[in-house]
Amino acid sequence: MSDRSTGLPPSRVVAVLGPTNTGKTHLAVERMLGHASGMIGLPLRLLAREIYERIVRQRGANAVALITGEEKIIPSRPHFWVCTVEAMPLEREVEFLAIDEIQLAADPERGHVFTSRLLHARGRFETMFLGAATMAPLMRRLIPDVEIVTRERLSQLTYAGSKKLTRLPRRSAIVAFSTEQVYAIAELIRRQRGGAAVVMGSLSPRTRNAQVALFQSGEVDFLVATDAIGMGLNMDVDHVAFAGMRKFDGRRTRWLHAHEIAQIAGRAGRHIRDGTFGVTGEAEELDEDLVEQVVEHRFDPIQAIEWRNARLDFDTLPDLLRSLVQTPGVPGLKLTGQALDETLLRRALQDDEVKRIGRSRGTIMRLWEACQLPDFQKTTLEEHVRLSRDVFHALTGKHGRLTDDWFAPRFAEVDRDDGQIDQLSARLAGVRTLSYIANRPDWLDGMKGWRERTRALEDRLSDVLHERLTARFVDRKTTALMRSLHDREGTMAEVADDGVVSVDGEAVGHLEGVRFAVAAGGSALADRTLKTAALRAVGPEIARRLGRLAGDGDEAFSVTPEGDVLWSGALAARIINTEPFSPRVRLIGDLGPQAARDRAQRRIEAWLAAEAGRALRDLRRLKTAIESGALKGLPRGIAFRLLEAGGVIDRRDVERDLAALSQVERRTIKTFAIRVGTHSVWLPGVLKPRARAMAQAFVADEPFRARPEGLTLLPSPAPSARALAAFGLRAAGRWAVPVEDLERAEMLRRDNKGVLSDEALQTLGWTAADAKAIWAALKVVRAQMPDRDGKAPVVVKDSPFAKLAELTAKAAPQRRKRTRRRKAAD
């Protein structure tokens, strides 16, 4: 495709130079489509695929061919060819030809390929080179008739300094220079900001496009990438943050050059929208002079570019080696270092069998083809040498091609889609190698079938890898919530009939009653952003529900022994005090207008007070009688003690008051349904199931919970009297005993002369040891009680004080007699 004497005017050679975001690639594509035929060489397979799909949308699939090392899509009569620079079919003649990122001619690894295209590749009518302005002086020297067109950046690029990863603005791209660093940053972004897309040069176009779509659609606001984004990948990035300033260039780890920083940072901003760049993580602040260079796009011109002889001599192996190291002899061109293909060739020539076979021009050319096999898998040099040697032996062997027996086992090794990200990435690299081989028409038997199979496998593995990357580095629920914070109009939020809340189709939680609960798997970030997002997604629905709650009838409410108030079966509030007739509740959740929440809270408290009055009717009567003064004297005191204790007290606590009651006061006590037993004084009404459930709701904060039946071992510290009463219990030593069981046990003892029979114990559900411990506890307490008024102390027979007791008994009547005579005398 070099210039030839065709009778046509010489090809116009144009160099369109300038920084990123100047529309150079767009211009080249438009110019190409203005010709009858054209070819464009691009630096990355990813970019080639993007341009190919763009032209297909405009001209149709039959008009465009795609050629990369691993992929060939060639319709019967294509007009336009989109290729990677290395894969350009230069034997085809086209009217227009373009090479993108021509400054890569200075790259130590690939530069000689770009230099060859710069010097020799031409379109019949027009040739266009796109790249950085640093190439202008050298291009004028090497191509005297070149037209230099300088384009200015469409938007302004400014330096934003250093920011923490967690403080980066939305629509940021974070650039790292190793796979491990990319994954670590993406993981941190997921935890702190909801998620990130991942873009690396090693990804297949399908995976890369799916990841970019996550970012472009706004599903995630962050992109973590290698420096591959510097090569023309068009995305809506507002800020570029460098997580490091050193990279491994294939030979050594070095600092980034100023023009490399500008190439990557220039991806910030799109069209006329300004962009910013900065550093993050462990990267140090950029030097002021460096920042000035990047912002003003002022860099030292490239003095020399890589060159390697494009006209290799295949007569003999020594001739091939000699032609590879031939010097250019032209100012501005320098002999490139030993590339991988040359390294493979020199290693292969150490094999006597290879040297024996490689004696003809044809076999030498085959050997060179095998040495140009790319190392997609990044294996060791020895493994890659072995693979290229195997290919060479197959191509020069009996069949002259790679057979199914050679290809099929290697395909089977990678034909799996299980495993995690690293395993899938390794298999994809293996598939790229097989795709490269399958796309060589003279290498493989059944090339067409294997090409289709490798393409289908790459697509399948790419889709699975995208799913794995998304699952690992994107919290979809959180990103949906965060997106709803920033996009009021475009966000679709809804509450399904079953209470499932979704934002943009992604389930983010469940609305039960007036409580919004985050779906399982929510992160700390989701918790922080939930309130604002939920206000938008479920706020109106919660406001409507609060209004319905405030107006609903009593039948819509219920209360549980755990202190929860239910509305239509859903948790609505929790009791927060211990006074059943003056209840206070805390409404569940914190969403909804405050005025509506206050009305709902007052409605629940009003219902709860009325329900407590109905369930604890006898206790309510006592409270009303005490407050109104209807109860006076000793009955008032006993009633007050019962009210404080929740309806059950130990008889010994009020024994003296009971002994001093008059007949009228005893009738008053009975009027208020107070029952006086041998061991307890209680309100039988509070022992009914409904009353007990209500009473338990107001002591739910106490950890004590009784067994459904029988005795319950008291914990330490002991529960309050009100908590015991709520379960119909009272304390007896180390046991909490049902009040009515204790009274029934006393009756059974009396009937059996002070002893509980086995039958009685079985009825009560006690053991003999339990009964002994309970009565012992009651007796101990009784022995510690003070004497009753009007009764002499009990004197133990034969005690030291027995004689004194007898004398006191004899003397007492005489004293009374003298007193009566004295009164009579008076």
Secondary structure, DSSP 8 states (H G I E B T S, - for coil): -----SSS---EEEEEE--SSS-HHHHHHHHHHTSSSEEEEES-HHHHHHHHHHHHHHH-GGGEEEE-SS-EE--SS-SEEEEEGGG--TTS--SEEEES-GGGGG-TTTHHHHHHHHHH---SSEEEEEE-GGGHHHHHHH-TT-EEEE---SS-EEEEEEE-GGG--SSEEEE-SSHHHHHHHHHHHHHHHSB-EEE-TTS-HHHHHHHHHHHHTTS-SEEEE-GGGGSS----BSEEEES-SEEE-SS-EEE--HHHHHHHHTTBSBTTB-EEEEEETT-----HHHHHHHHHT-------EEE--SS---SSHHHHHHHHT----STTEEE----HHHHHHHHHTTSHHHHHHTTSHHHHHHHHHHHT---TT---HHHHHHHHHHHHHHHTSSSSSB-HHHHHHHHHHH----S-HHHHHHHHHHHHHHHHHHT-TTTBTTHHHHHHHHHHHHHHHHHHHHHHHHHHHB-HHHHHHHHHHH-TTT--EEE-TTSEEEETTEEEEEEETTEEEE-TT--HHHHHHHHHHHHHHTHHHHHHHHHHHHH--GGGEEE-TTSEEEETTEEEEEE-SS-TTS--EEESSS-S-HHHHHHHHHHHHHHHHHHHHHHTHHHHHHHHHHHHT-S-HHHHHHHHHHHHHTSEEEGGGGHHHHHT--HHHHHHHHHTT-EE-SSEEE-GGGGSHHHHHHHHHTTTTS-----SSS-EE--SS---HHHHHHTTEEEETTEEEEHHHHHHHHHHHHHTTT---HHHHHHHT--HHHHHHHHHHHHHHHHTS---TT------TTSTTHHHHHHHHHHHHHHHHHHHHHHHH-
